[in-house]
């Protein structure tokens, strides 16, 4: 009986290990590092914006923005009265602005404002269309309430969904069927023409506990086929494990990959609020089921993810949870919750994580202690948004420890991938 030559060489341990394990050449490329450099500043400091890539450009809208026109940033020796004045309502707003960044030209251009100003929206791109999930409508002295519906309540999660496209030449917004459940900081992913919305916090129309905590954390999933939007939203198999908001999410080979997240004990004392998730899951639209992946190396929330070469998921920014993890978890629980400056790569073929050598530079921090400021180790790059252009990773804005700009950042970081061979 003739023996297959490859099987014979494997059994005799003649082939290199990389070929024995994967059948690939030993020179298979892998991500060796992500080296960060400063990009152009954003038009204004912003955090929590909805963002996506359209026609090779980065589009973002809404969120929490700081109006720094005609504003001089105080130095470290500023008087306390000058520091306290930083929170004047005219300087802080939940904006409707929409911007498009062209990485080739390095320039921003203004697009039509979103129909409503919202707090912590979410966004996704299907084809060349941008979809805006409105998160939470917040009413305050500085809120922009244009576009609100009569009787619309503030500080509760919103079901409303909008699409921005230029199918008729000019960029235009239109409203789509609303979701079944309004959500605050869900994960949003697009697979083909299907738009998936996963988890988040939901108020279900009840009064919120606070503006930042509109309701309980959920693991419900719903989806809309944007090619058949008249069919409306429908329920999908719920995410296993904890209800959560703001996990990392990416699409690889037609499947949705989700990592980590965050939740609160809503009715406990503030010191006990913060809880992080370190588990990970993959949803297969073909089988309509979730499978659990290996745990993250450490619990993580709000790290933004991009997919490279339909194999690698890069996660950057966010916060790591230290010991504030309650579910069964195999990763590192050391230390206190803090800014995450490590960049993680998940390889879907090997089901393994790698922490890259270069660290993300710290976010801006105001060099003065004063009431209301976040400590530098807490702000980091929380609620930034990431985009992949070519094989460069762009990280825009975010919540940082800098009350001078209302904890918003106008910094853009660009991560250049460095490849190596295995």
KAKARA-V93355 format. One record per backbone hydrogen bond with DSSP energy under -0.5 kcal/mol. NH is the residue of the N-H (numbers start at 1). CO is the residue of the C=O. If there is no record, write none. Layout:
BEGIN
NH,CO
NH,CO
END
This chain:
BEGIN
8,4
9,5
10,6
11,7
12,8
13,10
14,9
15,9
19,16
20,16
21,17
22,18
23,19
24,18
28,25
30,420
32,30
32,418
33,418
35,416
36,34
37,414
39,412
42,410
46,409
47,64
48,383
50,61
52,59
54,52
54,57
57,54
58,101
59,52
59,57
60,99
61,50
62,97
63,118
64,47
65,63
65,93
66,45
67,91
68,66
71,68
73,71
78,75
83,79
84,80
85,81
86,83
87,84
88,85
91,88
92,89
93,65
95,63
95,93
98,111
99,60
100,109
101,58
102,100
102,107
103,101
106,102
107,102
109,100
111,98
114,96
117,144
118,95
119,136
121,48
122,133
124,131
126,129
129,126
130,164
131,124
132,162
133,122
133,131
134,160
136,119
137,156
138,136
139,137
140,138
143,140
144,94
145,143
148,145
152,149
155,137
156,137
158,135
161,176
162,132
163,174
164,130
165,163
165,172
168,170
169,166
170,168
172,165
174,163
176,161
179,159
183,158
184,201
185,120
185,183
187,198
189,196
191,194
194,191
195,224
196,189
196,194
197,222
198,187
199,220
200,244
201,184
202,216
206,203
209,213
210,213
213,210
216,202
218,200
221,236
222,197
223,234
224,195
226,193
226,224
228,225
229,226
231,228
232,229
234,223
236,221
239,219
244,218
245,262
246,185
248,259
250,257
252,255
255,252
256,283
257,250
257,255
258,281
259,248
260,279
261,277
261,300
262,245
263,275
265,273
266,264
268,265
272,269
273,270
275,263
276,324
277,261
281,258
282,291
283,256
284,282
284,289
285,254
285,283
288,284
289,284
291,282
293,280
296,278
299,332
300,277
301,319
302,246
304,316
306,314
308,312
311,308
312,308
313,346
314,306
314,312
315,344
316,304
318,381
319,301
320,338
321,299
323,335
324,321
325,323
332,297
338,320
339,377
340,318
341,339
344,315
344,342
345,354
346,313
347,345
347,352
348,311
348,346
351,347
352,347
354,345
356,343
356,354
357,32
360,341
366,401
368,366
373,370
378,375
379,375
380,376
381,318
382,379
382,399
384,381
385,396
387,394
389,387
389,392
391,389
392,389
393,415
394,387
394,392
395,413
396,385
396,394
397,411
398,46
399,382
400,398
400,407
402,400
405,402
406,403
407,402
408,405
409,46
409,398
413,395
414,37
415,393
415,413
416,35
416,414
417,391
417,415
418,33
419,417
420,30
422,28
END
